[in-house]
Amino acid sequence: MLTIINSFFLNLCILFTLFTISFLPFRNRPRLTPKSPLKGRILLGVQTGVVALILLANALPLEGILIDLRSIPISLAVLFGGWVSGTVAAVIFLTARFLMVTDGAYIGFYLAVLTMIGLVLPISLLRLKLDNTRNTLLVFTTISISVFGAAIYYALPLQLFYPVILAYVVMAYGGACAAYRLLQELRRHFENVQHQQQLARTDALTGIANRRLLNEAMANLNVEAKEYALILVDIDHFKRVNDTYGHDVGDDVLRELGMLLVAESEERHLVGRFGGEEFLIIMPNAKKEEVSRLAESIREKVSTFPFETSAGTLHITVSLGACHSNDIEVDSVLKHADEALYHAKESGRNRFILASQSA
């Protein structure tokens, strides 16, 4: 009995270790469901199939058959990826099991085929109607215990069957629940990490990129883009807005302007709050004419846009300064853009100036 328990316990240790490692490729992806892209479901099937194989390599050999907890990764594959993941995992497992046949002893392989069909087919059909919950996994585990119990009963004498099935039931239910909890905790942990990373790179007031993310993006420009441009946007007379209506209204204006800049820019652009009432638009792979076109579009749109605030509708204007890379370093591009913004403000505000510089 102790040998049987030790074998199953070793299976569980291997299972939890491999699940932790194999989860890593999915950590930054959306949660897998039976409706997820096919590539992700196939990858899940491959991973769980490999896990089942490693459990098989550490199985308990009795009376010509190999007893292990392969049903747990197969069931989890169906739970998260549906029939596609379960079928891929089963095919990988059975292929390897066939290659392990020696001296014409096919009884173990035949039982493996029957148990895989008896497990994957019903739980795949049930997954169409049941949600991704622990209770669903327990239903799958009950089916797997019935299927594997029948196979063990057929293959083993009664004096071996009873201790094996007792240990199998305890380990299968306990292992399935523990594996499900492990995967849920891993998902929750990495989602929390992603959330914290997003907060660290997002401006708390406007919800767009903050200065840290903008600086990171600019640091990569010389490597990732052959040419690029920076546009600085500054609200005209913003201090007057704060002094007249209060900082809450000023915050309303900043939030709405941030959304407007994002809406006017293209998806490949990065829009962020550079500090105070100043915003920065990073335009990778941009031509000079694109810079002027976007900047003038923003200036005109802002000048006529009704900014809805807690004090009513306000109208503001912005000044813009920009610079195209023109083979100079990003620090110089930003400096030229800032100088252009200064000249735009000094020459009357509500205008755009594109810096002219030499490489």
KEKE-3310 file (N, C-alpha, C; in steps of 0.2 Angstrom, whole numbers, plus 5000, padded with zeros to 4 digits):
npx = (5004:5010:5019:5011:5005:5016:5020:5009:5010:5022:5019:5010:5018:5026:5017:5012:5024:5027:5015:5016:5028:5024:5013:5019:5021:5008:5005:5004:4993:4976:4963:4961:4949:4936:4933:4943:4957:4962:4976:4981:4973:4978:4991:4990:4985:4996:5005:4999:4998:5011:5014:5006:5013:5025:5021:5017:5029:5034:5025:5016:5020:5010:5005:5007:5002:5002:5000:4994:4992:4987:4975:4972:4979:4974:4960:4960:4965:4954:4944:4949:4952:4943:4936:4946:4959:4959:4958:4970:4980:4977:4980:4994:4998:4994:5001:5014:5012:5010:5022:5029:5026:5032:5038:5026:5016:5002:4991:4991:4992:4980:4971:4974:4970:4956:4953:4956:4948:4936:4937:4940:4930:4916:4918:4922:4910:4902:4908:4903:4892:4894:4902:4918:4923:4928:4919:4914:4926:4927:4917:4922:4933:4926:4921:4933:4938:4929:4931:4944:4945:4937:4945:4956:4951:4948:4961:4968:4971:4960:4965:4975:4968:4959:4967:4974:4963:4958:4968:4970:4957:4957:4969:4966:4955:4960:4972:4966:4959:4969:4977:4969:4967:4980:4982:4973:4977:4990:4986:4979:4989:4998:4990:4988:5001:5003:4993:4998:5010:5004:4998:5010:5014:5005:4996:4989:4978:4973:4973:4981:4997:5011:5025:5035:5033:5033:5046:5053:5048:5053:5067:5069:5067:5077:5081:5071:5064:5066:5064:5056:5044:5041:5028:5025:5012:5004:4993:4985:4986:4983:4984:4975:4963:4963:4964:4953:4942:4945:4955:4949:4941:4951:4957:4947:4948:4960:4959:4949:4956:4966:4959:4955:4966:4971:4961:4962:4975:4984:4983:4996:5003:5010:5002:5004:5004:5015:5019:5012:5002:5006:5007:5013:5016:5021:5028:5031:5040:5036:5032:5038:5027:5016:5017:5014:5001:4994:4997:4991:4978:4974:4976:4966:4954:4954:4952:4939:4932:4920:4923:4917:4914:4914:4910:4903:4903:4918:4930:4945:4962:4977:4995:5007:5022:5034:5046:5055:5064:5076:5088:5095:5099:5087:5086:5090:5080:5068:5072:5072:5059:5053:5058:5052:5039:5039:5042:5030:5021:5026:5023:5010:5001:4989:4994:5004:5021:5033:5049:5064:5079:5096:5105)
npy = (4994:5006:5008:5010:5022:5031:5031:5037:5049:5054:5056:5067:5077:5079:5083:5095:5103:5103:5109:5122:5127:5125:5134:5146:5151:5155:5166:5179:5180:5180:5172:5155:5147:5136:5143:5150:5156:5144:5140:5142:5133:5121:5122:5121:5108:5101:5103:5098:5085:5081:5083:5072:5061:5062:5059:5046:5040:5039:5030:5018:5001:4987:4971:4971:4983:5001:5012:5028:5046:5052:5056:5068:5080:5078:5080:5093:5099:5098:5105:5118:5121:5114:5101:5101:5103:5092:5081:5083:5081:5068:5061:5063:5057:5043:5040:5039:5030:5018:5017:5012:4999:4982:4966:4962:4964:4970:4973:4983:4994:4994:4995:5008:5015:5013:5018:5032:5036:5033:5043:5056:5058:5058:5069:5080:5082:5085:5097:5106:5110:5114:5125:5133:5128:5123:5113:5107:5101:5092:5083:5079:5072:5062:5054:5050:5042:5032:5027:5023:5015:5004:4999:4996:4986:4976:4972:4969:4958:4955:4957:4966:4976:4983:4991:4999:5006:5013:5021:5028:5035:5044:5051:5056:5064:5073:5078:5084:5094:5102:5105:5112:5123:5128:5132:5143:5151:5155:5161:5172:5178:5182:5191:5201:5205:5210:5220:5229:5233:5239:5250:5257:5262:5270:5286:5292:5301:5304:5292:5288:5285:5287:5298:5289:5278:5284:5289:5277:5272:5282:5279:5267:5271:5274:5262:5254:5261:5268:5281:5294:5304:5317:5325:5339:5344:5358:5365:5381:5394:5387:5389:5399:5393:5384:5393:5401:5392:5381:5367:5354:5356:5359:5346:5339:5345:5340:5327:5325:5331:5322:5310:5315:5317:5304:5299:5306:5302:5289:5271:5265:5276:5283:5290:5301:5309:5321:5329:5340:5351:5347:5337:5322:5316:5301:5297:5283:5278:5289:5300:5317:5325:5318:5322:5336:5336:5328:5336:5349:5345:5341:5353:5361:5353:5354:5367:5369:5361:5355:5356:5346:5350:5350:5362:5367:5369:5371:5380:5378:5381:5374:5374:5368:5359:5352:5339:5331:5316:5315:5309:5312:5311:5305:5313:5325:5327:5328:5340:5350:5349:5354:5367:5372:5371:5381:5393:5393:5396:5409:5416:5419:5408:5394:5388:5379:5373:5366:5360:5365:5358:5353:5338)
npz = (5000:5004:4994:4983:4987:4988:4974:4968:4975:4970:4957:4959:4963:4952:4943:4949:4948:4934:4929:4934:4928:4914:4913:4911:4898:4895:4903:4900:4892:4887:4897:4893:4884:4877:4866:4862:4852:4839:4839:4852:4859:4854:4858:4872:4872:4868:4878:4890:4885:4885:4899:4904:4898:4905:4917:4915:4912:4925:4931:4940:4939:4936:4935:4920:4916:4917:4930:4934:4936:4924:4920:4926:4920:4907:4909:4914:4902:4894:4901:4901:4887:4879:4868:4858:4864:4873:4864:4857:4867:4871:4859:4858:4870:4868:4856:4861:4870:4863:4857:4867:4869:4871:4866:4860:4870:4871:4879:4889:4881:4873:4884:4887:4876:4876:4889:4887:4876:4883:4893:4887:4877:4884:4893:4885:4878:4889:4893:4884:4889:4902:4914:4917:4930:4947:4952:4940:4936:4946:4942:4930:4935:4943:4932:4926:4936:4936:4924:4923:4935:4930:4921:4928:4937:4928:4924:4936:4949:4963:4976:4973:4967:4976:4986:4976:4969:4980:4984:4972:4970:4981:4978:4965:4966:4976:4970:4958:4963:4970:4959:4951:4959:4960:4947:4946:4956:4951:4939:4944:4951:4941:4934:4943:4944:4931:4931:4941:4934:4924:4930:4935:4923:4918:4918:4932:4932:4919:4912:4902:4894:4905:4910:4913:4904:4892:4892:4891:4879:4870:4872:4865:4852:4842:4839:4835:4825:4809:4806:4815:4824:4836:4845:4855:4866:4872:4884:4882:4892:4904:4918:4920:4919:4930:4941:4939:4939:4947:4953:4951:4939:4930:4930:4924:4911:4907:4907:4897:4886:4885:4881:4869:4861:4860:4852:4840:4836:4828:4830:4831:4836:4851:4865:4878:4895:4898:4908:4920:4911:4899:4885:4876:4860:4852:4837:4828:4814:4805:4792:4788:4783:4788:4802:4802:4797:4807:4818:4815:4813:4826:4833:4827:4830:4844:4846:4843:4851:4863:4879:4892:4908:4926:4929:4918:4900:4893:4883:4875:4869:4861:4860:4849:4847:4836:4831:4818:4816:4808:4807:4819:4837:4849:4861:4856:4847:4855:4862:4851:4848:4860:4860:4848:4853:4862:4854:4847:4857:4861:4850:4849:4853:4851:4840:4828:4827:4817:4820:4812:4809:4807:4803)
capx = (5000:5014:5022:5006:5004:5022:5020:5004:5012:5027:5015:5007:5024:5028:5011:5012:5030:5026:5010:5019:5032:5020:5009:5022:5019:5001:5004:5002:4988:4969:4962:4959:4942:4935:4932:4950:4960:4964:4983:4982:4970:4982:4997:4988:4984:5003:5008:4996:5000:5018:5014:5003:5018:5030:5018:5017:5036:5034:5019:5017:5019:5007:5002:5008:4999:5005:4995:4997:4987:4986:4968:4971:4981:4969:4954:4961:4965:4947:4941:4951:4953:4938:4938:4952:4965:4959:4960:4978:4983:4976:4983:5001:4999:4993:5006:5020:5011:5011:5029:5032:5025:5038:5037:5019:5012:4998:4986:4992:4990:4973:4967:4975:4966:4949:4952:4957:4941:4930:4937:4940:4923:4911:4920:4921:4903:4899:4911:4899:4886:4896:4907:4925:4923:4930:4914:4915:4932:4926:4913:4927:4937:4922:4921:4939:4939:4924:4934:4951:4943:4935:4951:4961:4947:4949:4968:4972:4968:4956:4970:4978:4963:4956:4971:4975:4958:4957:4973:4968:4952:4960:4974:4963:4951:4964:4976:4963:4957:4975:4980:4964:4968:4986:4982:4969:4982:4995:4983:4977:4996:5001:4985:4989:5007:5001:4989:5003:5014:5000:4998:5016:5016:4999:4995:4983:4973:4971:4973:4985:5004:5014:5031:5040:5032:5035:5054:5055:5047:5058:5074:5069:5065:5082:5083:5065:5061:5071:5062:5050:5043:5039:5024:5023:5005:5003:4987:4986:4983:4980:4984:4969:4958:4964:4963:4946:4937:4947:4959:4945:4939:4957:4958:4942:4950:4966:4956:4946:4961:4970:4955:4954:4973:4971:4956:4965:4981:4984:4985:5004:5006:5009:5000:5005:5005:5022:5019:5007:4997:5009:5006:5018:5014:5027:5025:5036:5040:5032:5035:5037:5020:5011:5018:5011:4994:4991:4997:4986:4971:4973:4975:4959:4949:4954:4950:4932:4929:4917:4926:4912:4917:4909:4908:4900:4907:4924:4933:4952:4966:4983:5000:5011:5029:5036:5052:5056:5070:5081:5095:5098:5097:5080:5086:5090:5073:5064:5074:5070:5051:5052:5060:5046:5033:5041:5041:5022:5017:5028:5021:5003:4998:4985:4997:5009:5027:5038:5056:5069:5086:5101:5108)
capy = (5000:5012:5009:5013:5029:5034:5032:5043:5056:5057:5059:5074:5082:5080:5087:5102:5106:5104:5114:5129:5128:5125:5140:5153:5154:5158:5170:5186:5179:5180:5165:5150:5144:5132:5148:5154:5154:5137:5139:5142:5127:5116:5122:5118:5100:5098:5104:5093:5078:5080:5081:5065:5057:5062:5055:5039:5038:5038:5026:5011:4995:4982:4966:4973:4989:5007:5016:5035:5051:5055:5059:5075:5084:5077:5083:5100:5101:5099:5110:5125:5121:5110:5095:5101:5102:5085:5076:5083:5078:5061:5058:5063:5051:5036:5038:5037:5023:5013:5016:5009:4992:4978:4959:4961:4965:4976:4974:4990:5000:4993:4998:5015:5018:5013:5023:5039:5037:5034:5049:5062:5059:5061:5075:5085:5083:5089:5104:5110:5113:5116:5131:5132:5128:5117:5108:5104:5097:5086:5079:5075:5067:5056:5050:5047:5037:5026:5023:5020:5010:4998:4996:4992:4980:4971:4970:4967:4953:4959:4959:4973:4981:4987:4996:5003:5010:5017:5027:5032:5039:5049:5056:5059:5070:5078:5081:5088:5101:5106:5107:5118:5129:5130:5136:5149:5156:5157:5166:5178:5182:5186:5196:5206:5208:5214:5226:5233:5235:5244:5256:5260:5265:5274:5292:5291:5306:5304:5285:5287:5283:5292:5300:5284:5274:5289:5289:5270:5272:5286:5276:5262:5273:5274:5255:5251:5265:5271:5288:5295:5311:5319:5331:5341:5348:5361:5369:5388:5398:5382:5391:5403:5388:5382:5399:5403:5386:5376:5361:5349:5357:5358:5339:5337:5347:5336:5320:5325:5332:5315:5306:5318:5316:5297:5298:5309:5299:5282:5266:5264:5281:5282:5297:5301:5315:5322:5333:5346:5352:5345:5330:5320:5310:5298:5294:5279:5277:5294:5305:5324:5327:5315:5326:5342:5334:5326:5342:5354:5342:5341:5360:5363:5350:5356:5374:5369:5355:5357:5352:5346:5349:5351:5370:5368:5368:5376:5380:5379:5380:5371:5375:5362:5360:5345:5338:5325:5313:5317:5306:5314:5307:5306:5319:5331:5328:5331:5347:5354:5350:5359:5374:5374:5373:5388:5398:5393:5400:5416:5419:5420:5402:5391:5387:5373:5374:5360:5362:5364:5356:5349:5332)
capz = (5000:5004:4987:4979:4989:4986:4967:4966:4977:4965:4951:4960:4964:4945:4940:4951:4945:4927:4928:4936:4922:4908:4914:4910:4891:4895:4909:4898:4887:4890:4899:4888:4884:4871:4860:4861:4845:4839:4841:4859:4862:4852:4862:4878:4872:4867:4885:4894:4883:4887:4906:4904:4896:4910:4923:4912:4913:4932:4933:4944:4934:4940:4930:4913:4915:4920:4933:4935:4937:4918:4919:4929:4915:4901:4911:4914:4895:4891:4905:4899:4880:4876:4865:4854:4868:4876:4859:4855:4873:4871:4853:4860:4875:4865:4852:4865:4874:4858:4856:4873:4869:4870:4866:4858:4875:4869:4883:4892:4876:4872:4889:4887:4871:4879:4894:4884:4873:4888:4897:4883:4874:4888:4897:4880:4877:4895:4893:4880:4893:4909:4914:4919:4938:4951:4952:4933:4936:4950:4938:4925:4939:4944:4926:4925:4941:4934:4918:4925:4939:4926:4917:4934:4939:4923:4923:4942:4954:4968:4981:4971:4965:4981:4988:4971:4968:4986:4984:4966:4971:4985:4975:4959:4969:4979:4965:4953:4966:4971:4952:4949:4964:4958:4941:4947:4960:4946:4935:4949:4953:4935:4932:4948:4942:4925:4933:4944:4929:4920:4934:4935:4917:4916:4921:4936:4931:4912:4910:4896:4896:4910:4908:4913:4898:4887:4891:4889:4872:4867:4872:4860:4845:4838:4837:4832:4820:4805:4807:4819:4826:4843:4845:4862:4866:4879:4885:4882:4898:4908:4925:4921:4920:4937:4945:4938:4940:4952:4950:4948:4933:4927:4929:4919:4905:4906:4905:4890:4881:4884:4876:4862:4858:4858:4847:4834:4834:4825:4835:4832:4840:4859:4868:4885:4898:4899:4914:4921:4906:4893:4882:4871:4855:4849:4831:4825:4807:4803:4788:4790:4781:4793:4808:4801:4796:4813:4823:4813:4815:4834:4835:4825:4834:4851:4847:4843:4855:4869:4885:4897:4915:4932:4929:4912:4894:4892:4876:4876:4864:4863:4856:4848:4844:4834:4827:4815:4819:4803:4809:4825:4843:4852:4865:4852:4844:4860:4863:4846:4849:4865:4857:4843:4857:4865:4849:4846:4863:4861:4844:4849:4855:4847:4833:4828:4823:4816:4821:4807:4811:4803:4807)
cpx = (5004:5017:5017:5005:5010:5022:5015:5007:5018:5024:5012:5012:5026:5023:5011:5018:5029:5020:5012:5023:5028:5015:5012:5021:5012:5000:5002:4996:4981:4968:4959:4952:4941:4934:4938:4952:4963:4971:4984:4979:4975:4988:4996:4987:4991:5006:5005:4997:5007:5018:5011:5009:5023:5027:5018:5024:5037:5028:5021:5015:5016:5004:5002:5005:5003:4999:4998:4991:4986:4980:4967:4973:4976:4962:4954:4962:4958:4943:4943:4951:4948:4941:4945:4958:4965:4961:4968:4982:4983:4980:4991:5002:4999:4998:5012:5019:5012:5018:5033:5031:5031:5035:5030:5014:5007:4992:4985:4990:4983:4969:4968:4971:4958:4948:4952:4950:4936:4931:4936:4933:4918:4912:4920:4914:4900:4902:4907:4893:4888:4902:4914:4925:4926:4925:4914:4921:4931:4921:4917:4931:4933:4921:4927:4940:4935:4928:4940:4950:4941:4941:4956:4957:4948:4956:4971:4968:4965:4960:4974:4973:4961:4961:4973:4970:4956:4962:4972:4963:4954:4964:4971:4959:4955:4969:4972:4961:4963:4977:4975:4966:4975:4986:4978:4973:4987:4992:4981:4984:4998:4996:4987:4996:5006:4998:4994:5008:5011:5000:5004:5018:5010:4998:4988:4977:4969:4970:4977:4992:5007:5021:5036:5039:5034:5043:5056:5054:5052:5065:5074:5068:5071:5084:5077:5062:5066:5070:5056:5049:5040:5034:5023:5017:5005:4997:4988:4982:4979:4979:4978:4963:4957:4962:4956:4941:4939:4951:4955:4942:4945:4958:4953:4945:4956:4964:4953:4951:4965:4966:4955:4961:4973:4967:4959:4971:4979:4985:4992:5007:5006:5008:5001:5005:5012:5024:5015:5002:5000:5009:5012:5015:5020:5024:5031:5035:5035:5036:5034:5030:5015:5011:5013:5003:4991:4991:4992:4979:4969:4972:4968:4954:4948:4951:4942:4928:4926:4919:4921:4915:4912:4907:4905:4905:4912:4927:4941:4956:4973:4988:5004:5017:5031:5043:5052:5063:5076:5088:5098:5095:5090:5080:5086:5083:5068:5066:5072:5062:5049:5053:5054:5040:5034:5039:5033:5019:5019:5025:5013:4999:4992:4988:5002:5015:5031:5045:5060:5076:5090:5103:5114)
cpy = (5006:5013:5012:5021:5033:5036:5037:5049:5059:5059:5066:5079:5084:5085:5094:5106:5108:5109:5121:5131:5130:5131:5146:5155:5157:5164:5177:5186:5179:5173:5161:5147:5140:5136:5152:5152:5147:5135:5138:5136:5121:5116:5119:5110:5097:5098:5099:5086:5076:5079:5074:5060:5056:5058:5047:5036:5036:5034:5020:5005:4989:4977:4968:4979:4995:5011:5023:5039:5055:5058:5066:5080:5084:5081:5091:5103:5102:5104:5117:5126:5117:5104:5095:5100:5095:5080:5077:5080:5070:5057:5057:5057:5044:5035:5036:5031:5018:5012:5012:5001:4988:4971:4958:4961:4971:4977:4981:4995:5000:4996:5006:5018:5018:5018:5031:5040:5038:5040:5055:5063:5062:5068:5081:5087:5087:5096:5109:5114:5116:5121:5128:5133:5122:5111:5104:5099:5091:5081:5075:5070:5061:5051:5047:5041:5031:5023:5020:5014:5003:4995:4993:4986:4974:4968:4967:4962:4958:4961:4965:4978:4986:4992:5001:5008:5015:5023:5031:5037:5045:5054:5059:5065:5076:5082:5086:5095:5105:5109:5113:5124:5132:5135:5143:5154:5159:5162:5173:5182:5185:5191:5202:5209:5213:5221:5231:5237:5241:5251:5260:5264:5269:5280:5291:5295:5305:5296:5283:5286:5289:5293:5294:5279:5278:5288:5282:5269:5276:5283:5270:5265:5273:5267:5252:5255:5268:5279:5289:5303:5312:5325:5333:5345:5351:5365:5376:5390:5393:5385:5395:5399:5386:5387:5401:5398:5381:5370:5355:5350:5357:5351:5337:5339:5342:5329:5320:5326:5325:5311:5308:5316:5308:5296:5300:5305:5292:5277:5264:5270:5280:5290:5296:5308:5316:5325:5339:5346:5350:5338:5329:5315:5308:5295:5290:5279:5282:5299:5312:5327:5324:5319:5332:5341:5332:5332:5347:5351:5342:5348:5363:5360:5352:5363:5375:5364:5358:5353:5352:5345:5350:5358:5371:5367:5373:5375:5382:5379:5377:5374:5369:5363:5353:5345:5331:5322:5315:5315:5309:5310:5309:5312:5325:5333:5331:5338:5352:5354:5354:5366:5376:5375:5380:5394:5398:5397:5407:5419:5420:5414:5400:5390:5381:5375:5368:5363:5361:5363:5353:5343:5333)
cpz = (5000:4998:4983:4980:4987:4978:4965:4969:4973:4959:4953:4961:4957:4942:4942:4948:4938:4925:4929:4930:4916:4908:4911:4903:4890:4899:4906:4892:4890:4892:4893:4889:4878:4865:4859:4854:4845:4841:4848:4862:4860:4856:4869:4878:4871:4874:4889:4892:4885:4895:4907:4903:4902:4916:4921:4914:4921:4935:4937:4940:4938:4934:4923:4911:4919:4923:4935:4935:4930:4917:4921:4923:4909:4903:4911:4907:4892:4895:4902:4891:4876:4873:4861:4858:4871:4870:4857:4861:4872:4865:4855:4865:4872:4860:4855:4868:4869:4857:4861:4873:4867:4870:4864:4864:4874:4874:4887:4887:4874:4877:4889:4882:4873:4884:4892:4880:4878:4893:4893:4880:4878:4891:4891:4878:4883:4895:4889:4884:4900:4909:4917:4927:4941:4951:4945:4933:4940:4946:4933:4929:4941:4938:4925:4930:4939:4928:4920:4930:4936:4923:4923:4936:4934:4923:4930:4946:4960:4974:4980:4970:4970:4984:4983:4970:4974:4985:4977:4967:4976:4982:4969:4961:4972:4974:4960:4957:4967:4964:4950:4953:4962:4952:4942:4951:4955:4941:4938:4950:4947:4933:4937:4946:4936:4927:4937:4939:4925:4924:4935:4929:4914:4921:4925:4934:4924:4909:4904:4899:4900:4907:4908:4907:4892:4886:4889:4881:4868:4866:4867:4853:4840:4835:4833:4826:4816:4805:4811:4821:4833:4842:4853:4861:4872:4879:4886:4889:4903:4916:4926:4922:4927:4942:4945:4941:4945:4949:4948:4941:4928:4925:4924:4912:4903:4904:4898:4885:4880:4879:4869:4858:4856:4852:4840:4832:4831:4831:4836:4835:4848:4861:4875:4888:4901:4906:4915:4915:4899:4891:4877:4866:4852:4843:4827:4818:4803:4798:4790:4789:4786:4799:4807:4801:4803:4818:4821:4814:4822:4836:4833:4829:4841:4851:4846:4847:4861:4875:4891:4904:4920:4932:4923:4906:4894:4885:4878:4869:4866:4858:4855:4845:4842:4831:4824:4816:4814:4805:4815:4831:4846:4857:4862:4849:4849:4862:4858:4846:4854:4863:4852:4847:4860:4860:4847:4851:4862:4855:4843:4852:4850:4840:4834:4824:4823:4816:4814:4810:4806:4807:4810)
residu = (MET:LEU:THR:ILE:ILE:ASN:SER:PHE:PHE:LEU:ASN:LEU:CYS:ILE:LEU:PHE:THR:LEU:PHE:THR:ILE:SER:PHE:LEU:PRO:PHE:ARG:ASN:ARG:PRO:ARG:LEU:THR:PRO:LYS:SER:PRO:LEU:LYS:GLY:ARG:ILE:LEU:LEU:GLY:VAL:GLN:THR:GLY:VAL:VAL:ALA:LEU:ILE:LEU:LEU:ALA:ASN:ALA:LEU:PRO:LEU:GLU:GLY:ILE:LEU:ILE:ASP:LEU:ARG:SER:ILE:PRO:ILE:SER:LEU:ALA:VAL:LEU:PHE:GLY:GLY:TRP:VAL:SER:GLY:THR:VAL:ALA:ALA:VAL:ILE:PHE:LEU:THR:ALA:ARG:PHE:LEU:MET:VAL:THR:ASP:GLY:ALA:TYR:ILE:GLY:PHE:TYR:LEU:ALA:VAL:LEU:THR:MET:ILE:GLY:LEU:VAL:LEU:PRO:ILE:SER:LEU:LEU:ARG:LEU:LYS:LEU:ASP:ASN:THR:ARG:ASN:THR:LEU:LEU:VAL:PHE:THR:THR:ILE:SER:ILE:SER:VAL:PHE:GLY:ALA:ALA:ILE:TYR:TYR:ALA:LEU:PRO:LEU:GLN:LEU:PHE:TYR:PRO:VAL:ILE:LEU:ALA:TYR:VAL:VAL:MET:ALA:TYR:GLY:GLY:ALA:CYS:ALA:ALA:TYR:ARG:LEU:LEU:GLN:GLU:LEU:ARG:ARG:HIS:PHE:GLU:ASN:VAL:GLN:HIS:GLN:GLN:GLN:LEU:ALA:ARG:THR:ASP:ALA:LEU:THR:GLY:ILE:ALA:ASN:ARG:ARG:LEU:LEU:ASN:GLU:ALA:MET:ALA:ASN:LEU:ASN:VAL:GLU:ALA:LYS:GLU:TYR:ALA:LEU:ILE:LEU:VAL:ASP:ILE:ASP:HIS:PHE:LYS:ARG:VAL:ASN:ASP:THR:TYR:GLY:HIS:ASP:VAL:GLY:ASP:ASP:VAL:LEU:ARG:GLU:LEU:GLY:MET:LEU:LEU:VAL:ALA:GLU:SER:GLU:GLU:ARG:HIS:LEU:VAL:GLY:ARG:PHE:GLY:GLY:GLU:GLU:PHE:LEU:ILE:ILE:MET:PRO:ASN:ALA:LYS:LYS:GLU:GLU:VAL:SER:ARG:LEU:ALA:GLU:SER:ILE:ARG:GLU:LYS:VAL:SER:THR:PHE:PRO:PHE:GLU:THR:SER:ALA:GLY:THR:LEU:HIS:ILE:THR:VAL:SER:LEU:GLY:ALA:CYS:HIS:SER:ASN:ASP:ILE:GLU:VAL:ASP:SER:VAL:LEU:LYS:HIS:ALA:ASP:GLU:ALA:LEU:TYR:HIS:ALA:LYS:GLU:SER:GLY:ARG:ASN:ARG:PHE:ILE:LEU:ALA:SER:GLN:SER:ALA)
# end
